[in-house]
Amino acid sequence: YLQQSMWVDNMVDKSCASYLYQKRNVYYFSKQVPCDVRQHYKRDRIVICLKTKSVSRAKRMCDSILQRLHDYWLSLRLSAMPLPAAHLVHDSNGHGHLSSGPTLTEARDAYIKLKGVGKDKTFIRGASRNVDVVIKHLGDKPIYGYSSADAAALRDAMLEKGLSIASVKRNFSTIRSIINLTISEQGLDCGNAFSRTFMPEQDRQRRLPIPIECIRAIQSDCHHMDDDMRWLLALLSDTGMRLGEAVGLSVDDVHLNDETPHINITPHPWRRLKNKGSERCVPLVGEALWAASRAIEGASGSGFLFPRYNRASTSNANSASAAINKWLKPRVPEGCVIHSFRHSMRDRLRAVECPSDIIDAIGGWTTTGVGQRYGLGQPLDVKAKWMDKLIPL
């Protein structure tokens, strides 16, 4: 590739006069920047006033400028090439590398192959997108070829683009995981340049719960409008489920005719759960019971409880989130969103003095302590007893 670029330049440059033109009898040099180095320039063409009216002097100056440009472009092309004999270079610990090592792209492919089993497209898309960001700014190097200075430069570039600190941290977390897995799997003797990158502190706005009077008003509006989006919203309001959990429910997950009506939250091919603790049964009380009944009636033979947001292999919670948050905005205080119903549910259960382990079991929150992993968990009727206390008589 390098030889080809130089050959093209030489063929084009064999006549110096083709890069000269006159303006008011003064000679100017003009040459287009080659495509492979154009990213280093602000413009696609170089124009220089030679400040002479002599054709012979203009040609000599043209030859000199061309030579310097070719030398500079050659240095740019060489710097973009992988380091020759990189496998012979010692790392920071003085150890030599026996091979060129896997590149970041190869590490990403191995990561997706090993950890992507059973994951949805969001996982694969996220890993690929985060790696693409690194490659765009730093190049696709062997994983030991990145330095801590490279990682810091990437952080700065992402922040300058306007990304939030939380977004930058998520990107770095994925890259760290990809590189760590490759180092572990292949037994490499190298560090991870992205493991200790400093991240500025961020003033995180605390997500507020929705006041109970707003919840009652929203539930009343849901009854009045009586459509699938409002059924979904009412279901969330009295269960505290995550939006993705509710959107991805199947009709078979809903058990209305059991002694304790409930929803069985389990992973599906079209929707995975956040963690193992998210797999649970949630009693249906209050407006959630009404919403589940109406959703089953409205499913019209579909296997999905909310067909609008699901396909055979995907569940689109983002679409539901955007639509519901837009509808909620004038009905809730500043800073409250759809996820605020989960915060409200925890506060409502605290207010009736529900034990914390039962609160965790209802919401699918992780409960700390070894003892919490013993036994079969909280009985459904016990959870229903406490949730019934949330519903006004």
N, C-alpha and C positions, 0 to 999 in steps of 0.2 A: 504493500500500500504506500509506504514511504517513498520507495523508488518510483512508483507510478506518479505520485504527486510531483516529485522533483522533475521527472521527465516532461510532464505537461507544462510546468513552469518554464523549463528551458526552451521547449518548442515555441511557446507563446512569446518569450522574451528575446528571441534571436534577432529581432529587428527593434532596436531601441527607439527608432523614430515613431513607432506606433504608439508610444506612451507620451508623446509630446504634442502639444497644441499651442497655438498663439492666441493671445487676447490683448488687443491694442499693441501688437508687435512684441509683447513680452511672452517668453516661453513658460509653459506650465507642464508639470509632470502629472500624469493621471494613470492609475492602475487599479483594477478591481481586486479586492481581497479574496484569496482562494477560499472555497467553501469550508475546508477542513480546519481553518484557523479563524473563521469569521466571528466565532463567539467571543474572541478576545478584542474585537473592535466595536466602536460605537456606530460606525457607518460601513457600508459595503464597498466603498470606493475611497482610495487615497488620492487626494489632489494637493499638490505642493507648488507654490509659485517659485520659480527658479531665479527670478529677478535678473534676467539677462535677455538681451535681444540677439545675442550671438548664437547661431545654430551649432557651431562646433563646441562651444562651451556648454550649451544645453545638453548635447549628446554625452559629453564627458560626465556631467552631473547626473544625467539619467543612468548611465552605467554604474556609477558609484552608489546611487540610491537603490537600484535594483539589487546590487550585490549585498548591501546591508539588509535589505528586506528579506532576501533569500536565506541569509544566515540566521536572521531572527526567526523566520518561519520554520526553518529546520530545527531550531532549538525548541520551538513550541511542539513540533511533531514528535521529537524525541522524548520530551517530558510527558507526553500523553501515552507513550508506549509503556508496557510493563517493564520493570527493571530487569535487564538481562542478568541471567544467573542469580535471580533472587533467592534461589534455594541454597546458595552458598553463603548468604549474608547471615551473620550472627544476630540473634534477637537480643533484647535488652538484658537478658541473663547470661549472655555469652554462649548460648547453645546454638549450634548450627541446625538448619532445617534440612531434612533429607529429601524433601520434594518441594515442589512449588506450592503445595497445599491447596485446599478447596477454596474457591472464590466465594464471595458473598452470595452470588446467584446460586451456586451449587449447594451452599449451606441452606439457603432458603428452600430449595427443592427437596432436600433431605428432611428438613423440618416439617414441611407440608406432608410429605410421604409418611413420616412417622407419627406426627401428632394430628394430622388432618383427617384421620380415619373416624368416620361417624360425625365429623363436624360439618356445618353448613357452609354455604358459599361465602358468608360474611367473614369467617375465620381465614379462608384462603385469600380472599380479596384484601383483607387487612394486612396479612403478612406480606403479600406481594407489593401492596402500595407503600408500606413502610420501607421495604428494601429498595424500591424504586427511588424513594427520596434520597437515601444514602448514595446510591449509584449516581444520581443526577449531580450531586454536589461533590462527591469524593471519588467517583469512579468505582468500577467493579474489580476490587483487588482481592488477593488472597486474604483470608480473615485475619492473619497475623500482620498484614501489611498496613492496617490502619493504626494510627497513633492516637494518644489522648488529645493531642492538639487538633487532629482531624475531627474527633468527636466534639470538641469544644467549638470548632469552626462551624460544624453542622448545627449545633444548638443555636449559635448566634444567628445563622442564616435563617433558621426556622422562626426564631423570635422576630427577626426583622421583617419577615413576610407577614407578620400579624397573627401567627398561631399562638394560642394560649399556652401557658406553662403546662397545664394538664395535658394538652394534645402532644406537646413535645415529650413529656414524660411517658405517655403511652407509646409513642414511636420508639423511644429509646428502650423501653421495657421489652418490646417485641424483638428488636435487634439484639439485645443482650441474650434473650432466650434462644434465638436462632444460633448465635455464635457459641453460646455455652453448650448447647446440645451437640453441635458438630465437634467441639473440642472433646467432650466426654465420649461421644460415640467412636471417634477416630483416635483417641488417646494422644492428642496433640500436646506438645510441650510449649504452649504459648499462652499469653494473657488475652483478656478481652478489653479492648480500648474503650468500649462503651459502658464499662461496669461502674466507674466511679466519676462520671461526669457531673460536675456541680450544676444544680438546678436552682434558680432563684426562688425565693419564697413567693407564694401567691396568696393574696387576700381572697379567700374563698367565701363566697356568699352562702350563708347557711340556708338550706332549703326549708321553707316554712311549712308547717301543717296547715290544712284548710280548716278554718273554724267550723264548728258543728252547725251553726245557723246557716252558713253557706252551703254545707253539704245537704242539709234538708231542702234548701231552695233549689239546688241543682237536681236533686232527686225528684222534686215536684215537676221541674221542667222536663225531665226525662220521661215521666209519665205522660205529660201533655203531648210531647213530640212523638214518642212511641215508635222509634225506628231503630235500626241495628246499631248505629253509633251510640245512641242513648242507652240501649240495652247494655252495650259494652261498658259504658261509663257507670251505669248504676251497679253493674256487677262488681266493678272495682271499688265502688264507694263503700260497700258493706262486706268486702272480703279482704281488702288490703293486698290483693295479688299484684304482682308486677304486670305491666301492660303486655309484655311479650308472652307471659304465661297465659293470660286471658285470651289474647288474640289467636294463639295457636291451639286452642281447645278443640277437641272433636266432640261430636254429639254424644258419643259413647262415654266421654269423661264425666258427663252430667248424670247424676243419680237422684231423680226427683221422687221416686216412689219408695225409696228406702225408709226405714224407721227414722233415720236422721238424714234429710236431704243434704247432699254434699257434692262437691266437685273433686275428682281425682286428678291431681296435677302430675303428669308423667311425661317423660321425653317422647317426642315423635320424630319421624324422619324429616318432617318439614319444620320442626322447631325443637331445639335443644334447650335444656334448662341451665341456669347459671352455675349451679353446683349440686352435689348429691343431696344436700339438705333441702333443696327446693322441691324435691319430690315428696308430695304430701297430700293429705285429704283436708279440704277446707269446708266446714259446714256452710250451708246456704240459709241465711236469715235475712229478714227485712227486705229491702229493695233488691238485694242480690238474688233472692229466691224468685221474686217477680221477674227480674231481668233474664234469669236462666230459662224460666218457663217460656217467655216470649221469644227468646233467641231460638229455642228448639222448634217452636211453631214456625218461625221465620226462616229456618234453615232450608225448607222446601226440598227435603230429600237429600240434601248435600251431607257428606260426612263431616264437614266442618261446622262448628257452632257459629262462626262468623265468616261465611264464604267470601265476602267482599275482599278480605285481607289475606286470603290463603290460596295457594296453588298446590299441585301434587307434591312438589319438593321444596317449596319456600313459604315462609310466613312473613308478611310485610308489616311489622309492627311500626316501622318508621312512618309509613303512610298514615296509619291510625293515629300516631302521636301528633303529627302535624295538624291533622284535621280537628282532633279533640282539643288540643291546646289552644287553637284559634277560637274555638267555640267557648272554651272555659275562660279565656282572658278577661272579658268584661264581668265575669261572675265570681271571680276570686280575688283576694288581695294581691298586691304587687309581690312578685317573687314566687307565687304558687303555680305549679304545673301539675300535669296528670300524675306524676310520681309522688306528689304531695299527699295523695290519698293514703299511701303506705305510712307516711309519717303520722297522719291523722289517726290511722287505725291503731298504731302503737300507743299514742296518747290516750285514745278512747278506752283501750283495754287497761292502761295504767289507772285511769280514772275510776274504773270499777274494781280496782285492786286485784286484777288478774295476775297470777304468779308469772314471773318472767319466763320460765321455761315453757309455759303454755303459750305465752305471747310469741315466743320464738317458733314454736311448733305451728302456730296459725299462719304466721307470715313467712315461714321458710327461712328465718334468720339462723345463722350458726350459733349454737350454744356452746360456750367454752366449758372445759372440765371433762376429765376422763369418764366420770360417772354418767354423764349425759349420753354416752355411746352405749350404755348397757340397756337391755330390755327392748321392747318393741315400740316405745314412744308413747305419746299421749293418746288415750282413747278418743274416738270421734265424738262420743256423747259428752265427754268432759269439755272438749273444745266448744261444742255447741252450747253447753250450759253457760259458759262465759260470754260467748258472742251474743246469746239471747239478751244479756243484760245491756247491750248497746242499743237495743231497739226500744223506742218509747212505746208505752202501752197505749 
